[in-house]
């Protein structure tokens, strides 16, 4: 009777694969066979440690089950990588196929999906707007009636948005695309003439850049930081709307990155091509007359 209850107990704590293995052994084995004891843990390909720890036996058979959420005492599950609560690649270190690449427009859509999932996990979807534009992925982090990224007239990031930037930084740091950070205000004006929306939007953009860098974004990934004041209102009907108070991150495609670099002077000088080099060699091989020497 005790043996029967022992079998029931083992079947209760075993995983699905382990139960199938035990059932197979019971159906296809006989006590009269010249075989080892079925319940000797050393003879089982699925050792169960009654102390709840990994079996000390050498060369254990790995579980056939996948994923960290599987119930049962399988002791050798293959967990995905991830620095924080790894769960099928979720966490600050994502198992993303996008890692270490310059993303094109189509791949940026995949990044947008990952960012949207992150915002949903933080209950911040109403504060985040994602737009795919020809220049890349536009991420708008904006105020709502319930959550403000900064205090009125302040450039200090509130904790709720710090959490968002903290999760966003390593995601953007895994790719090689550079980004432009811009700060925007509503049209509320300061009484002081020494500090206005230009200064405030610039300070807020710089604060966002610094926090992203401190949270894991490489400094080289930031191409430009821009102050926009109230010049680009989203809600023009209600110019004091929280939508207008925002930080924008523009993740640039390689083409947009190059165009912006050319706009500010870098890359405007054309590099010699193979045709130019061949032309120079051909000119050097031409015979030189006395007249040419005198002219030169």
Order of alpha helices (4+ residues) and beta strands (2+ residues): alpha-alpha-alpha-beta-beta-alpha-beta-alpha-beta-beta-alpha-alpha-alpha
